Amino acid sequence: MLTSGYPQPPLFGQILYPIDSSRIPVPPTPGTSSYYGGSSQGAIEHTSSTCDAATFEDSDQEIRSIMLHFLQGCRYQNVSTPPDEELRHRMRLEVESWDVGLLPKHAECFIETGSHFAETAYGHTAPEHRFFVARYTAYFLYADDIGQHHVEALKQFPRRFMNGEPQMNPILDRLVDLVKSAHELWTDVGTDAIIVGTLEAISGFYLEYATHDMVIKPGAVRYPDYLRLRSGIDPPYVAFVFMRGWRSTAESYLQLIPDMEFWVGAVNDVSRAHTMSSRLSFYKEEKEKETANYVHLRAAVERLPPLVILRKLADEIVETTHRLDRLVDDDVELAALWRGYVQVSVIPAVSSHIA
């Protein structure tokens, strides 16, 4: 064990359910019934470029090639970690105390998703940090569903947060209380990212729901990145990596954060494209107009096929991975932390379907 409190190498494992850059985190089975008992529509609908069915039905080999390039470029290696039973017990008590009429299967989803994500991606942190991350993840999973039934609660979240007013949903109140305690566990730099990132993400969720009929114009090339930055929760999840007390200041890793935030968001986008169907085909989602994801939005504004965008995105991730590797090369602890995080991001969700 390192004296800093981080294991070397980090004992990370696989994540069951990928974090999605525009809805973070997502349920294990998108498109099933929502937590209120209604129908979940998944991603919001945007107008995008149409696709030729035959092209995408026959594109499995191309997508496989892209994903293999992505995994190899990131030097992914499968590792595993045992469940944190104490964390899962605490999360069960937490979710059972919500008293919002959850169906048992949905309550189990919150418990499992939050716990598994915290015990793997943040398995190097102390128990209280993991419990924070697990609750934060569960609250955001619930917040995404709120938008399908009570979008006004998302719209008013930032204003009520700033004014110290009660939120329009009790789980959002819990999210506020949790975020306000972030300084106890994370650095001042990290806490700022958690607070600002939370406000941005909830606001971004609202924007996605409020603009579901908006036509995406070719040429609006910055819009996909803008929406990703607003609705993604990348800054908080990067901040969670560096717990308070690991180092006295953030100077040694501060310059990594922009690339890490891009990396997390981009990998999420690849994972989302991957999980669209069991064969990684975009055709079904194109036909059903479920194209409100980064890959399809970027394809629309750049006037390129989604598979071309997917390959470009994979290349961008690999380039960023190598750049981060170089940046941490002279810092053994930081290198172990970064390389460990790579192994337990949403990459396992992609690799599990690439034979």
Secondary structure, DSSP 8 states (H G I E B T S, - for coil): --TTS--SS------SS---SSSSS--SSTTSB-TTSSB---S---B-----HHHHHT-HHHHHHHHHHHHHHTT---------HHHHHHHHHHHHT--S---HHHHHHHHHHHHHHHHHHTTTS-HHHHHHHHHHHHHHHHHHHHHHH-HHHHHHHHHHHHHT---SSHHHHHHHHHHHTGGGTB-HHHHHHHHHHHHHHHHHHHHHHHTTT-B--TT-TTHHHHHHHHH--HHHHHHTTSBTTSSS-STTTGGGHHHHHHHHHHHHHHHHHHTTSTT--SHHHHHTT---SHHHHHHHHHT--HHHHHHHHHHHHHHHHHHHHHHTTT-HHHHHHHHHHHHTSSHHHHHTT--
